[in-house]
Amino acid sequence: MQFPMSIRDRLLPSAAVGPHFVRYCMVGHSRALDEVVQRVELVAATRSTVLITGETGTGKELVARAVHTRSAEAAKPFVKVNCAAIPDALIESELFGHVRGAFTDAVTSRRGKFSQAHGGTILLDEIGTMGLGLQAKLLRVLQEREVEPLGAERAERVDVRVVAATNRDLRQLAAAGRFLEDLYYRLQVVPIAVPPLRRRTDDVPMLAGYFVEKHASRNGWPTPAIEPEAIAALRDHDWPGNVRELENVMERAVVLTGGRRIMRQAVTLDPPGTVPEMPMPSMRIRENVQWVERETIRRALRSCREKRKAATLMGISPRALSYYLAKYPSLDMDHRAASSGEVNSILSRSNPS
């Protein structure tokens, strides 16, 4: 969550945003939030590696920024890397850099994110999506405190605090062979678990008021009051999307009321159980896993057509996609047939008989 400077500059009273806003940009006064802040303050005084865990939308990046800004290196760089958003073929170069000529498109040398974060903090967000090969190289960085750019003849020393964040269970991934156990223990030096919003119900009114102020201010409107019935509905909601979902709900309420008082009917919430379950072909887990794999690949290929783009959409490498297409050859046949049909259609339009 990013907090607009216009709101921070107004120095909202702690009664409106809680006691942790000025130092940590965190809204609320619940005991669960207090525990997170205490852990942040303790680890900020060190250079230890931090592993931040929590559900999607709980504010893991905000906690990582708080660790950095409360440290002695606050004036140094804070560099964020979303490991899930970078294709496998590019992430090594993105993290460690490369020299000119290291690969076909490397027309110039480029510093990696670790080098850019030298002296400060690097946040490796969604680290649970990182492939095993890159995990081994990251483990070496944590052990040796040096990186080797692609194509370089020597390694570079880096002084950087590593903060990793994930919404996955890394211990479970390690047990399944999908995450290096040594890397897990290297990251889990100081763990910080960010609680879901359903465990912070005392913070819901403050957060709701803060987001109303934020979005009303953005539109140049006075801050509307929230009716008690609306607050009660917000408290009772389960918030599967956590703080991010709450912000969306309050932004929508501000827009739909045009800056007037927010009544209960303006607070639109998805009732529990409205998300339909994905239909499964059987009760046999292996058959279901294969069905999900086939359906995901089929939809990606239908959406992108080009295999490399489809692989990027699914968050896997082109080599991994080739493996799946060999595993399910009918998908590759369908894709080829669809591509051939498109080409024939284009040719027929350009060369009418």
C-alpha positions as CSV (number, residue, x, y, z in Angstrom):
1,M,0.0,0.0,0.0
2,Q,1.3,3.4,-0.9
3,F,0.2,6.3,1.2
4,P,-0.2,9.7,-0.6
5,M,2.0,12.4,0.8
6,S,-0.9,14.8,0.9
7,I,-2.5,12.7,3.6
8,R,0.7,12.1,5.5
9,D,1.4,15.8,5.4
10,R,-1.8,16.5,7.2
11,L,-0.6,14.6,10.2
12,L,-3.9,12.9,10.9
13,P,-4.5,12.4,14.6
14,S,-3.8,8.9,16.0
15,A,-7.5,8.7,16.9
16,A,-8.1,8.5,13.1
17,V,-5.2,6.3,11.9
18,G,-3.7,4.7,15.1
19,P,-0.3,5.1,16.8
20,H,1.8,3.5,14.1
21,F,1.1,5.8,11.1
22,V,3.8,8.4,11.5
23,R,6.7,5.9,11.9
24,Y,5.5,3.0,9.8
25,C,2.6,4.3,7.6
26,M,0.5,1.5,9.1
27,V,-3.1,2.2,10.0
28,G,-4.7,0.5,13.0
29,H,-4.4,-0.1,16.7
30,S,-5.1,-3.8,17.1
31,R,-2.9,-6.1,19.1
32,A,-2.1,-8.1,16.0
33,L,-0.7,-5.0,14.3
34,D,1.2,-4.1,17.5
35,E,3.0,-7.4,17.3
36,V,4.1,-6.8,13.7
37,V,5.4,-3.3,14.6
38,Q,7.4,-4.7,17.5
39,R,9.0,-7.3,15.3
40,V,9.8,-4.6,12.6
41,E,11.4,-2.4,15.2
42,L,13.6,-5.2,16.5
43,V,14.8,-6.4,13.1
44,A,15.3,-2.9,11.7
45,A,18.1,-2.3,14.1
46,T,20.0,-5.2,12.5
47,R,21.1,-6.3,9.1
48,S,19.5,-9.7,9.4
49,T,17.6,-11.4,6.5
50,V,13.8,-11.2,6.9
51,L,11.1,-13.5,5.6
52,I,7.6,-11.8,5.5
53,T,4.7,-14.2,5.1
54,G,1.0,-13.5,4.8
55,E,-2.0,-13.8,2.5
56,T,-2.4,-11.7,-0.6
57,G,-3.4,-8.1,0.1
58,T,-2.2,-8.0,3.7
59,G,0.5,-5.4,3.1
60,K,3.7,-7.4,3.0
61,E,5.5,-4.8,0.9
62,L,4.5,-2.1,3.4
63,V,6.1,-4.1,6.2
64,A,9.2,-4.6,4.1
65,R,9.4,-0.8,3.5
66,A,9.0,-0.2,7.2
67,V,11.9,-2.5,8.0
68,H,14.0,-0.4,5.6
69,T,12.9,3.0,6.6
70,R,13.4,2.3,10.3
71,S,16.9,1.0,9.7
72,A,20.2,2.9,9.8
73,E,20.3,2.5,6.0
74,A,17.0,4.3,5.4
75,A,18.8,6.8,3.1
76,K,20.1,3.9,1.0
77,P,18.3,2.2,-1.9
78,F,15.2,0.1,-1.4
79,V,14.8,-2.1,-4.5
80,K,11.8,-4.3,-5.1
81,V,11.7,-7.3,-7.4
82,N,8.5,-9.2,-8.1
83,C,9.8,-12.6,-8.9
84,A,6.4,-13.8,-10.2
85,A,6.2,-11.0,-12.8
86,I,9.6,-11.6,-14.6
87,P,9.9,-14.5,-17.1
88,D,12.3,-17.3,-16.1
89,A,14.6,-16.4,-19.0
90,L,15.1,-12.8,-17.8
91,I,15.1,-13.0,-14.0
92,E,18.8,-14.0,-13.6
93,S,19.9,-11.1,-15.6
94,E,17.4,-8.8,-13.7
95,L,18.8,-9.9,-10.3
96,F,22.5,-10.2,-11.0
97,G,23.0,-8.1,-14.2
98,H,25.0,-8.9,-17.3
99,V,27.9,-7.6,-19.3
100,R,27.8,-6.6,-23.0
101,G,27.6,-9.6,-25.3
102,A,26.6,-12.0,-22.6
103,F,23.6,-13.1,-24.8
104,T,22.1,-12.1,-28.1
105,D,20.2,-9.0,-26.9
106,A,22.9,-7.8,-24.4
107,V,24.0,-4.8,-26.5
108,T,25.1,-2.9,-23.3
109,S,26.1,-3.9,-19.8
110,R,23.5,-3.6,-17.1
111,R,23.6,-3.6,-13.3
112,G,21.4,-6.1,-11.6
113,K,18.9,-5.4,-8.8
114,F,21.4,-6.6,-6.1
115,S,24.0,-4.2,-7.3
116,Q,21.4,-1.4,-7.4
117,A,20.5,-2.2,-3.8
118,H,24.1,-2.1,-2.6
119,G,24.2,-0.6,0.9
120,G,20.4,-0.8,1.3
121,T,17.6,-3.4,1.0
122,I,16.3,-5.7,-1.7
123,L,12.8,-7.0,-1.5
124,L,12.3,-10.4,-3.3
125,D,8.5,-10.5,-3.5
126,E,6.7,-13.7,-4.3
127,I,9.9,-15.7,-3.8
128,G,8.0,-18.9,-3.7
129,T,7.6,-18.7,-7.5
130,M,11.3,-18.8,-8.2
131,G,12.7,-21.8,-10.0
132,L,15.1,-24.2,-8.4
133,G,18.1,-23.2,-10.5
134,L,17.8,-19.6,-9.6
135,Q,17.2,-20.6,-5.9
136,A,20.6,-22.2,-5.9
137,K,22.3,-19.0,-7.2
138,L,20.4,-16.9,-4.7
139,L,21.6,-19.2,-1.9
140,R,25.2,-18.6,-3.0
141,V,24.6,-14.8,-2.9
142,L,23.3,-15.1,0.7
143,Q,26.2,-17.3,1.7
144,E,29.1,-15.4,-0.1
145,R,27.6,-11.9,-0.3
146,E,28.6,-11.6,-3.9
147,V,26.9,-11.7,-7.3
148,E,28.3,-12.7,-10.7
149,P,26.7,-10.9,-13.6
150,L,26.0,-13.0,-16.7
151,G,29.1,-13.1,-18.9
152,A,31.4,-11.5,-16.3
153,E,34.8,-13.0,-15.4
154,R,34.6,-12.1,-11.7
155,A,32.0,-11.7,-9.0
156,E,31.0,-8.4,-7.3
157,R,30.8,-7.9,-3.6
158,V,27.4,-6.6,-2.4
159,D,26.3,-5.3,1.0
160,V,22.6,-5.7,1.0
161,R,19.9,-6.8,3.4
162,V,17.6,-9.4,1.8
163,V,13.9,-9.2,2.6
164,A,11.8,-12.0,1.1
165,A,8.0,-12.0,0.9
166,T,5.6,-14.8,0.0
167,N,2.0,-15.9,0.3
168,R,3.0,-19.5,0.0
169,D,4.1,-22.0,2.6
170,L,7.8,-22.4,1.8
171,R,8.2,-25.2,4.3
172,Q,5.6,-27.2,2.5
173,L,7.2,-26.3,-0.9
174,A,10.6,-27.5,0.5
175,A,9.0,-30.8,1.6
176,A,7.6,-31.3,-1.9
177,G,11.0,-30.6,-3.5
178,R,10.0,-27.3,-5.0
179,F,12.0,-25.0,-2.8
180,L,15.6,-25.5,-1.5
181,E,15.6,-26.4,2.1
182,D,18.9,-24.6,2.7
183,L,17.5,-21.5,1.1
184,Y,14.4,-21.6,3.3
185,Y,16.5,-21.7,6.4
186,R,18.8,-18.9,5.1
187,L,15.7,-16.7,4.5
188,Q,13.9,-17.6,7.7
189,V,16.4,-15.8,10.0
190,V,13.8,-13.3,11.3
191,P,10.2,-14.3,10.2
192,I,7.4,-11.7,10.3
193,A,3.9,-13.1,9.8
194,V,1.5,-10.4,8.6
195,P,-2.0,-11.2,10.0
196,P,-5.1,-11.3,7.7
197,L,-7.6,-8.6,8.1
198,R,-10.1,-11.0,9.6
199,R,-7.8,-11.1,12.6
200,R,-7.6,-7.3,12.7
201,T,-11.3,-6.5,12.9
202,D,-10.5,-3.7,15.4
203,D,-8.6,-1.9,12.6
204,V,-11.4,-2.1,10.0
205,P,-13.1,1.2,11.0
206,M,-9.8,3.1,11.0
207,L,-8.7,1.6,7.7
208,A,-12.1,2.3,6.1
209,G,-11.9,5.9,7.3
210,Y,-8.4,6.3,6.0
211,F,-9.3,4.9,2.5
212,V,-12.3,7.2,2.4
213,E,-10.1,10.2,3.2
214,K,-7.6,9.1,0.6
215,H,-10.0,8.7,-2.3
216,A,-12.2,11.6,-1.5
217,S,-9.0,13.8,-1.4
218,R,-7.9,12.4,-4.7
219,N,-11.2,13.6,-6.3
220,G,-11.1,16.9,-4.5
221,W,-14.1,16.2,-2.4
222,P,-14.7,16.7,1.3
223,T,-14.3,13.5,3.4
224,P,-17.7,11.9,3.8
225,A,-18.7,10.3,7.1
226,I,-19.4,6.5,7.2
227,E,-22.7,5.5,8.8
228,P,-22.6,3.1,11.7
229,E,-24.6,0.5,9.8
230,A,-21.9,0.6,7.1
231,I,-19.2,0.2,9.7
232,A,-21.0,-2.8,11.2
233,A,-21.2,-4.5,7.8
234,L,-17.5,-3.9,7.2
235,R,-16.7,-5.4,10.6
236,D,-18.7,-8.5,9.9
237,H,-17.2,-9.2,6.5
238,D,-14.6,-12.0,6.2
239,W,-12.3,-10.0,3.8
240,P,-10.7,-12.8,1.8
241,G,-8.9,-10.1,-0.2
242,N,-7.7,-8.5,3.0
243,V,-6.7,-4.8,3.1
244,R,-6.6,-4.5,-0.6
245,E,-10.2,-5.6,-0.9
246,L,-11.2,-3.1,1.8
247,E,-9.6,-0.3,-0.1
248,N,-11.4,-1.3,-3.3
249,V,-14.7,-1.4,-1.4
250,M,-14.2,2.1,0.1
251,E,-13.0,3.7,-3.1
252,R,-16.1,2.3,-4.8
253,A,-18.3,3.7,-2.0
254,V,-16.7,7.2,-2.3
255,V,-17.2,7.2,-6.1
256,L,-20.8,6.0,-6.0
257,T,-21.8,8.5,-3.3
258,G,-20.0,11.4,-4.9
259,G,-18.4,12.4,-1.6
260,R,-21.6,12.4,0.4
261,R,-22.3,10.3,3.5
262,I,-21.6,6.6,3.0
263,M,-24.7,4.6,3.8
264,R,-24.9,0.9,4.2
265,Q,-26.2,0.4,0.7
266,A,-23.1,2.0,-0.8
267,V,-20.9,-0.6,0.8
268,T,-21.2,-3.5,-1.7
269,L,-19.7,-6.7,-0.3
270,D,-19.5,-10.1,-1.9
271,P,-21.5,-12.5,0.4
272,P,-19.5,-15.5,1.7
273,G,-19.7,-18.6,-0.6
274,T,-20.4,-16.6,-3.8
275,V,-17.1,-17.7,-5.4
276,P,-18.1,-20.8,-7.4
277,E,-16.0,-24.0,-6.9
278,M,-14.1,-25.1,-9.9
279,P,-15.7,-28.2,-11.3
280,M,-13.5,-31.3,-11.1
281,P,-13.8,-34.4,-13.3
282,S,-13.5,-36.8,-10.4
283,M,-12.5,-37.3,-6.8
284,R,-9.1,-38.7,-7.8
285,I,-6.5,-36.1,-7.0
286,R,-4.1,-37.1,-9.8
287,E,-6.8,-36.9,-12.5
288,N,-7.8,-33.5,-11.2
289,V,-4.2,-32.2,-11.3
290,Q,-3.8,-33.3,-14.9
291,W,-7.2,-31.7,-15.8
292,V,-6.1,-28.4,-14.3
293,E,-2.8,-28.5,-16.1
294,R,-4.5,-29.2,-19.5
295,E,-7.2,-26.6,-19.0
296,T,-4.7,-23.9,-18.0
297,I,-2.5,-24.6,-21.0
298,R,-5.4,-24.7,-23.3
299,R,-6.7,-21.3,-22.2
300,A,-3.3,-19.7,-22.3
301,L,-2.7,-20.9,-25.9
302,R,-6.1,-19.8,-26.9
303,S,-5.5,-16.4,-25.4
304,C,-1.9,-15.8,-26.7
305,R,-1.4,-18.2,-29.7
306,E,2.4,-17.6,-29.5
307,K,3.9,-20.2,-27.3
308,R,6.4,-18.0,-25.6
309,K,3.8,-15.5,-24.7
310,A,1.5,-18.2,-23.4
311,A,4.4,-19.5,-21.2
312,T,4.9,-16.0,-19.8
313,L,1.2,-15.7,-19.1
314,M,1.3,-18.9,-17.1
315,G,4.4,-17.9,-15.2
316,I,6.5,-20.8,-16.6
317,S,9.5,-21.0,-19.0
318,P,9.1,-22.0,-22.7
319,R,11.0,-25.1,-21.8
320,A,8.4,-26.0,-19.2
321,L,5.6,-25.4,-21.7
322,S,7.4,-27.7,-24.1
323,Y,7.4,-30.4,-21.4
324,Y,3.7,-30.1,-20.8
325,L,2.9,-30.1,-24.5
326,A,4.9,-33.3,-24.8
327,K,2.9,-34.7,-21.9
328,Y,-0.4,-33.7,-23.4
329,P,0.2,-33.9,-27.2
330,S,-3.4,-33.3,-28.1
331,L,-3.0,-29.7,-26.8
332,D,-0.1,-29.1,-29.2
333,M,-2.1,-30.6,-32.1
334,D,-5.1,-28.4,-31.4
335,H,-2.8,-25.3,-31.1
336,R,-1.1,-26.1,-34.5
337,A,-4.5,-26.7,-36.1
338,A,-5.8,-23.4,-34.8
339,S,-2.7,-21.5,-35.9
340,S,-2.9,-23.2,-39.4
341,G,-6.6,-22.2,-39.6
342,E,-5.8,-18.6,-38.9
343,V,-3.0,-18.5,-41.5
344,N,-5.3,-20.1,-44.2
345,S,-8.0,-17.6,-43.3
346,I,-5.6,-14.7,-43.7
347,L,-4.4,-16.1,-47.0
348,S,-7.9,-16.6,-48.4
349,R,-8.8,-13.0,-47.5
350,S,-5.6,-11.6,-49.2
351,N,-6.0,-13.8,-52.3
352,P,-9.7,-14.1,-53.1
353,S,-10.5,-16.5,-55.9
